[in-house]
Amino acid sequence: MTSLNAEQRRLQEQRLAKQNWRRWGPYLSERQWGTVREDYSAEGAAWDYFTHDQARSRAYRWGEDGIAGFCDDKQTLCLALALWNERDPILKERLFGLTNGEGNHGEDVKELYYYLDATPTHSYLKMLYKYPQEAFPYDSLTEENRRRGSDQLEFELLDTGIFDDDRYFDVFVEYAKAGVDDILMLVTAHNRGAEAAPLHLLPQIWFRNTWSWHRDAYKPALAAAGNEVVKIRHRDWGDYQFYADGASTLLFCDNETNGRRLYGMASAGYFKDAFHDAIVRGDSRAVNPRRAGTKAAAHYRFSVAPGEAVQVRLRLSKNTVTQPFADFDQVFAARRGEADAFYAQLQAEIAAEDARLVQRQALAGMIWSKQFYYYDVPEWLHGDSTQPPPPASRCHGRNFEWRHLNNADVLSMPDKWEYPWYAAWDLAFHCLPLAMIDADFAKDQLLLLTREWYMHPNGQLPAYEWAFGDVNPPVHAWAAWRVFQIDRKQRGDQGDLAFLERILHKLMLNFTWWVNRKDVEGRNIFQGGFLGLDNIGVFDRSAPLPTGGFINQADGTSWMAMYSLNLMRIALELALHNPVYEDIATKFFEHFLHIAEAMNNIGDEGIGLWSEEDQFYYDELNLSDGRIVPLKVRSMVSLIPLFAVEVLEQDLLDRLPDFQRRLKWFLNYRPDLCKLVSRWEEPGLGERRLLSLLRGHRMKLLLRRALDSTEFLSDYGLRSLSRVHREQPYVFECAGNPLSVSYVPAESLTGLFGGNSNWRGPVWFPVNYLVIESLQRFHHYYGADFKIECPTGSGYFVSIHEAAEELSRRLTRLFLKDENGRRPVFGHYEKLQSDPHFRDYILFYEYFHGDNGRGVGASHQTGWTGAVAKLIQPCRKPD
């Protein structure tokens, strides 16, 4: 047996509750302003109620943000970096970006930063922030994007020319743990320019404001103990020390709102923006002369020579350390080496250096994107005792039906600037790459969303803070099963059955909610609603239709078929150890068959979502006068039936004779389902049995379109909308108004149903990933002799496994260097493509241009795009 490396030993200590290595981590948000939690407006205008400009002066109620932030798992004490180049109008304490209304394609961070390395216990972390030496172009970024229309590209920081002559600093921030409560911070700033340049570095430590909202609340304290030490006192924590090696000055203030600046109040005190006033405005009276408060900074001022670098060393420790920097370099060297050893073992079979680099940065992004998320909905609705009461409309507005929800946990975020809030189905995808490096954390995340303070009493999972009641695709069971499999392989035993059992019981409640709430006619055809794919269609499927009636969704129904099979497979695994679960597995098998019946035109009514004429699935619009109109949009919605597929081994069935007997009875009783839905009576490769919405013929018909480069297949994966709609937009007449859907490969030309809507063409990672997994399962049944044409029209026939491998190669190609050393994700930016200080730092976008692979949308969505780490695998022979 291979001995555990140092990081694996820490993970084991965490699992066995011997040491809480996850107590401290990169849990600080990149943006707390402009969030629903901080919005107390009558109209729910979160972006306008709390702005970036206000953020430096106004205390947050529910969380904190900062650059390269680090904090404890309850975000009591926070650590982050502030900077000033002596040209900026404000101290750089947080990342800047445009709000949904300011950007020509919605909200958009306008900074360059990268998550470069991380271990799952946060024993070592590294990120890079690129800080210009000229004044940061806040106004030009805002004004130019406001001027541009939706038919133009976004105006990015690189487009301002501020990096053209290399007058910028590469600021690397690294953390290393000497112990569970002993954190080292190293800041290294390189001057990439040709002239000496001034730089102020202000590592900051502060308490999240927990005292301003309730009467007689406890207020912790920071105080100077000499010139380089800050004493930290909290009644629940005990004492900590913050050491700042060679700091010229320690500055102090309180993490409280500056009422003078924001509201013209006659307020006295030393407020949250004091360091800005003291450093940028030169007002030394802004900071507390007694050198105490709830926020502190160590101030360093450098003149950095061209091509040179400066460093700042800091240490936060629960223990008093007499020589805090004596072992500093040795600890960092050890943690870096341990991180290398951890990833060397993980990547042992990946030969290509560039592939290892991309995978490691993708996983680093997954780890850095953890965030403490605090939102107590009842308290948010009713307000705080020391604050003005919220408007009365609040109690009937956003999220008022989620009064049970009280979240205060570390969660995996889609993107800590663009989406600094969890999303149920995003998180499910996050858990697969997370499970590669920390299966316990992945399992905890999946369980967390099913706990009583998350899941609605009616069984619904919360979607996201803008509307917890929106409906996400039901992928939680799929993720739970896949994480269980990954974990079982790593453990080398029967797997974590307790996890599987706990989550199955909760997901059965969620499945019941789906069945009771989303099947209007009770015939196993589902409506669903938003489902993450709203803007691919003609209508906003989460809102009342302008035509009246409702839409039966090909994706909603397929997701439910997939959900049934996922829950069946989990129940079968548990039934191997407890026969009680055989009944539950049979129930979900029956659910699947009835959904498949309704989906495929085989019921008594002859109504379904398959078009024999077009040989494709479509949504169907059910009008109030009884008419049914197929909405013939060729989109990813129509490929989701591929996801509902499961292969059962004969060995599994032999070990569950009661389940097998019940299935035979059911299939004898309903031979129509047996013949037309599954391949139950036709054993495949190795006596395997197939359950799928698609027989081999229909699967080939769907894949014929999916693998057609004139439709879905691009050089970088499957587009979310068929390219055929570029020349042939789908048009639907609604009350005399034509509503159309056209192929747009990247940024959306209209806001459509929710602002930044980039879903009418780009390559989208999560659904591509599910297509690949589905093809792998189909291959597992059909074997290598079952051939499909790939690409369509090429005359080249491959096994289903080889088609899945081809899709995987195209997706990973987005990030990997081509034969000319260029990465498609970087698009037309020559500096990103060729500059040695840019070209190997990867951004993981939300979407990718459907024709050329350029990154689109949120630039740090290592959430679901981080699934690329799972695709970068050594080549293996098919099963």
Number of C-alpha atoms within 10 A of each C-alpha: 3 4 7 12 13 17 22 18 12 21 24 15 14 18 15 10 10 10 15 17 21 19 17 23 28 26 30 31 29 24 26 26 28 20 21 24 22 20 20 20 16 13 13 16 14 20 20 16 18 21 17 20 12 16 21 24 21 22 22 22 20 20 25 27 26 21 24 28 23 28 24 19 20 19 27 17 21 23 25 23 21 21 22 24 26 17 15 17 15 20 23 21 22 22 18 19 21 23 21 19 14 19 26 30 29 24 21 23 21 19 18 16 22 23 28 24 24 28 26 26 24 26 27 26 28 23 22 23 19 18 25 25 23 15 15 21 16 15 9 13 22 18 13 17 22 18 13 15 15 18 12 14 14 22 21 17 19 15 12 14 11 18 20 11 10 15 19 22 25 18 22 21 24 22 26 24 24 20 15 18 17 18 22 26 25 20 20 17 25 19 27 24 20 13 11 16 20 15 22 17 24 27 24 22 25 26 25 24 23 17 16 20 14 12 10 9 10 12 15 21 17 26 21 20 16 10 15 17 20 25 17 27 17 16 10 7 11 9 15 19 22 26 26 26 18 14 20 13 15 24 26 31 26 25 26 21 23 25 16 14 14 12 10 9 10 9 13 9 16 24 28 26 26 27 29 22 18 16 18 17 14 11 13 14 11 22 26 18 12 11 17 23 24 25 28 30 24 28 21 20 16 16 14 20 17 15 13 12 17 15 16 19 20 24 23 24 22 17 11 14 14 7 9 18 17 10 10 18 12 12 17 21 11 15 22 22 13 19 21 15 15 19 17 13 10 14 19 10 12 16 11 10 9 14 19 22 16 25 26 21 25 30 28 24 27 30 28 33 27 24 31 27 25 18 19 17 21 17 12 23 22 14 17 16 12 12 10 9 12 17 14 11 14 19 16 10 13 19 22 18 15 20 16 16 21 17 17 17 18 23 25 31 30 29 29 26 25 23 21 27 27 24 21 22 24 24 23 25 25 25 29 25 27 27 21 17 22 20 23 19 21 27 23 13 21 23 20 18 25 24 14 14 17 20 23 23 15 13 19 23 27 24 22 21 20 15 14 23 18 18 23 24 21 23 19 28 26 21 22 26 19 16 26 25 16 17 23 16 12 14 12 8 9 13 17 16 15 10 16 21 16 12 24 23 13 17 23 17 18 22 20 14 17 21 16 12 15 20 17 15 10 11 13 23 29 28 25 26 23 18 21 14 20 20 20 24 23 18 20 18 21 15 11 11 14 11 13 12 15 20 25 27 26 26 26 29 27 27 23 27 29 27 25 25 28 28 27 27 21 23 26 24 22 20 19 15 11 11 16 12 20 22 17 19 24 20 15 22 21 18 20 26 25 19 22 30 24 22 28 20 17 17 16 8 8 11 15 21 21 21 14 10 6 10 12 18 28 25 24 20 20 17 15 11 8 9 9 16 13 16 18 19 24 26 25 25 24 23 23 22 28 24 25 24 21 21 18 18 17 15 11 14 17 11 12 17 13 15 21 17 12 14 16 16 12 16 18 12 11 12 13 13 20 18 14 18 24 20 20 20 12 12 16 18 16 13 13 20 23 26 23 27 27 24 15 14 9 15 18 17 15 19 23 18 20 27 23 20 21 13 23 26 27 25 19 28 29 29 32 31 30 27 27 16 20 16 9 12 15 20 16 16 9 10 9 7 9 11 15 16 21 22 27 22 27 25 27 25 18 16 15 16 15 12 16 22 21 29 25 29 30 32 33 25 24 22 20 20 23 17 22 23 18 23 24 21 20 24 25 23 25 22 19 16 11 15 18 21 19 24 21 19 12 10 10 11 16 18 20 29 26 20 23 21 19 18 26 23 17 18 27 20 20 26 26 21 19 11 7 7 11 18 23 21 27 20 18 12 12 12 15 20 20 14 10 10 12 13 17 20 16 25 24 28 23 25 29 30 26 30 20 18 27 24 25 24 25 23 23 27 26 32 33 28 27 31 24 25 23 17 18 18 16 12 9 7 7 14 12
